[in-house]
Amino acid sequence: MTRNQLRRLVLDNGLRVLLAPNPTGASIGVAVHYGVGFRTEPGGHTGLAHLFEHLMVQGGHAAPPGGYLPQVQRAGGLADAKTRQDLTVYYAAAPASALEMLLGLEADRMRSPRISPRNLRTQTAVIDEEIRLMVRNRPYGAFPWVLPRVLHSRAENARDGYGESVDLAALDIPLCERFFHDHYSPGNALVTLTGAFDPDEAQRLLRRYFAPLQGRPVVAAPGAPEPEPRAEARLSVTDPHAGLPAVAVGYRMPDPATERAGYLAHLVLAALLGQGRHALLRRGPAAPAGVTSLSVGCGLFGLPLDTTGPDLLTLFAVHGSGLGDDGADADGGRVTDALDAALTTLAENEIDPGLLRATTARWASGALRELGDPSTRAQLLGSREMLFGEAELTERLPELVRDQVTGEQVSRAAARLRASHRAVVRFVPRTAATAQGKAVA
């Protein structure tokens, strides 16, 4: 996709629009990105960005009884939202005939979401339940959130996407209204449309529904530069719900804006280490024995180019409790030793060209498949446009990885990780911790 194939539009109120029409098919994707995420939350108010996502999903004041989602579903569509480090995105996929309805609903909640004491209490309770189910009472639920907490020094970069329950309980209506005023203005938003729509008709509808919204100054997210870690950081977590020990490892990724080639090489490195049946840590002499589950990926949420802030390459492995000669390996030493050995091999030896071609082709194929869904395509185009000003990067990324990442670049990436200071977190089942007589925090 060239820049000319995308249509960009900026309304007088500052709202940006990105149009990516596709005449084939009969569905559309709509994504509305706001330049606010959980790194933007003011100190002492963790969870505010996530809470606001929940409030916005209820729809605006003009939404029919039942709110936003039921109306989208009645039109044959699906919709959801998610909060990331620097962005919050609301997205939907529906038949092309629902375009005007979707734009009207999005403009309505951009104008005035339903912020009320009842909604605030309800959604705070919903998030508390999410935290209980997805973090506290889930095996290994602290992953991946624990890694940035261990590796990063600034509070903004160490937050998780849920927030702390005590902070959520203290949020009130004036704070939510101020957050909306500061960060949910048209000038801090991007509307992305993909799929089967007529661009001229879409522009007419966009102007009809969004142009009347009043513009206001954009409050920029504060910067949070993160120094490089100076030492390896280790932590042990007692997990009462885990059946087996596990280990998580996190490395700082290169900056995708200023170190693009190195960043892409790390995507391929992660794939070589742990993605696919023939990955080095899954099969062959480098694979650690006794591992029952292994994942290696780039990005805190497993999605590349997902933030402009510090991001991580992560490994997570669940392993048996009898890997070592002494009958125990509670600290995951076999896993980290295997990882270090694989990085050394990749750094010091030429990477097999056939393995590299197969790995990059598989990565590119998976990235291209994602773009077949109009909602996913709208989300990715909008995210890369908001974060880097490069929506086209979404379409070019599979080709860049497949055709331009070299074995030498991947070897340099492996050498960089080998010399990097990292976070290593071990997850110890409560029964094992009790048996060892240790107080593990």
Buried (B, 14 or more C-beta within 10 A) or exposed (E): BEEEEBBEBEBEBBBBBBBBBBEEEEBBBBBBBBBBBBBBBEEEBBBBBBBBBBBBBBBBEEBEEEBBBEBBBEBEBEBBBBBBBBBBBBBBBBBBEBBBBBBBBBBBBBBEBBBEEEBBEEBBEEBBEBBEEEBEEBBBBBBBBBBBBBBBEBBBBBBBBBBBBEBBEEBEEEBBEEBBEBBBBBBBBBBBBBBBBBEEEBBEBBBEBBEEBEEBEBBEBEEBEBEEBEEBBEBBBBBEEBEBBBBBBBBBBBBBEEEBBBBBBBBBBBBBBBBBEEBBBBEEEBBBEBBEEBBBBBBBBEBBBBBBBBBBBBBBBBBBBEBEEEEBBBBBBBBBEBBEBBBBBBBEEEBEEEBBEBBBBBBBEEBBEBBEBBBBBBBBBBBBBBBBEBBBBBBBBBEBBBEEBBBEBBBBBBBBBBEBEBBBBBBBBEEBBEEEEEEBE
